[in-house]
Amino acid sequence: MTDPLEKPTPGPRPRETFELEETGFNEVPKRFRRFYRRWRGPGDKLGPNEALCPVCKVVIRSTKTLRAGDRVYCMPCMSRLELVEEDGMLVAKVIY
């Protein structure tokens, strides 16, 4: 049993949940379209639930917050990606 006066140890924060809407991305089957969107160029800001595929420049979206170490799949180019943190940003690296 733990002491109720003891402070909780800091751990990873719980992941936020996001509601994804249809983006009109028609390069994948209809049921997966909400998980992808087109990249709008260098001025496009990615959300905490988005990652940019370095192969085909498509934004991969998730219903949960993405963190370093997470793996995502890019259906348009069939790449498996792992997210790593570089310079304070999440960057997707190709696994295969």
C-alpha positions as CSV (number, residue, x, y, z in Angstrom):
1,M,0.0,0.0,0.0
2,T,1.3,3.5,-0.8
3,D,1.3,6.5,1.4
4,P,-1.4,8.9,0.4
5,L,0.8,11.9,1.3
6,E,3.6,10.8,-0.9
7,K,3.8,12.8,-4.1
8,P,3.3,10.8,-7.3
9,T,6.4,10.1,-9.3
10,P,6.5,12.1,-12.6
11,G,5.9,9.8,-15.5
12,P,4.8,10.2,-19.1
13,R,1.7,12.3,-19.4
14,P,-1.4,10.5,-20.7
15,R,-1.9,10.8,-24.4
16,E,-4.5,13.2,-25.7
17,T,-7.3,11.9,-27.9
18,F,-8.2,13.6,-31.2
19,E,-11.3,13.4,-33.3
20,L,-10.3,13.0,-36.9
21,E,-12.4,14.4,-39.7
22,E,-12.5,13.5,-43.4
23,T,-9.8,15.4,-45.3
24,G,-10.6,14.4,-48.9
25,F,-7.4,12.4,-49.3
26,N,-8.4,9.9,-52.0
27,E,-5.2,7.9,-52.5
28,V,-6.2,5.4,-49.9
29,P,-9.4,3.3,-49.3
30,K,-12.3,5.4,-48.0
31,R,-12.2,4.0,-44.4
32,F,-8.6,5.1,-44.0
33,R,-8.9,8.6,-45.5
34,R,-9.2,10.4,-42.2
35,F,-5.8,9.1,-41.1
36,Y,-4.0,11.0,-44.0
37,R,-3.8,14.5,-45.4
38,R,-1.8,16.4,-47.9
39,W,1.2,18.4,-46.7
40,R,0.8,22.1,-47.5
41,G,4.5,23.0,-47.7
42,P,7.2,24.4,-45.4
43,G,4.7,26.7,-43.6
44,D,2.5,23.8,-42.6
45,K,2.4,23.2,-38.8
46,L,2.0,19.6,-37.8
47,G,-0.1,18.8,-34.7
48,P,0.9,16.6,-31.8
49,N,-1.0,13.7,-33.5
50,E,0.7,14.1,-37.0
51,A,3.9,13.0,-38.6
52,L,5.3,13.7,-42.1
53,C,6.3,10.8,-44.3
54,P,9.8,11.6,-45.6
55,V,9.2,9.3,-48.7
56,C,6.0,10.6,-50.2
57,K,5.4,13.9,-48.2
58,V,2.0,12.9,-46.9
59,V,0.9,13.8,-43.3
60,I,0.0,10.7,-41.3
61,R,-2.6,11.4,-38.6
62,S,-3.4,9.5,-35.4
63,T,-6.3,9.5,-32.9
64,K,-3.7,9.7,-30.1
65,T,-0.7,12.0,-29.4
66,L,2.4,10.7,-31.1
67,R,5.7,10.3,-29.1
68,A,9.3,9.3,-29.9
69,G,9.5,5.6,-30.4
70,D,6.0,5.2,-31.9
71,R,5.7,3.4,-35.2
72,V,3.4,4.5,-37.9
73,Y,2.5,3.1,-41.4
74,C,2.2,5.2,-44.5
75,M,-0.3,3.4,-46.8
76,P,0.2,5.6,-49.9
77,C,3.9,4.6,-50.2
78,M,3.8,1.4,-48.0
79,S,6.6,2.6,-45.7
80,R,6.9,1.7,-42.0
81,L,8.2,4.6,-40.0
82,E,9.5,5.1,-36.5
83,L,9.3,8.5,-34.8
84,V,12.5,9.9,-33.3
85,E,13.1,13.3,-31.6
86,E,15.6,15.6,-33.3
87,D,16.0,19.2,-32.3
88,G,12.9,19.1,-30.2
89,M,10.7,17.9,-33.1
90,L,9.3,14.5,-34.0
91,V,10.8,13.2,-37.2
92,A,9.7,10.0,-39.0
93,K,12.6,7.7,-40.0
94,V,12.0,4.8,-42.5
95,I,12.4,1.3,-41.0
96,Y,11.6,-0.5,-44.3
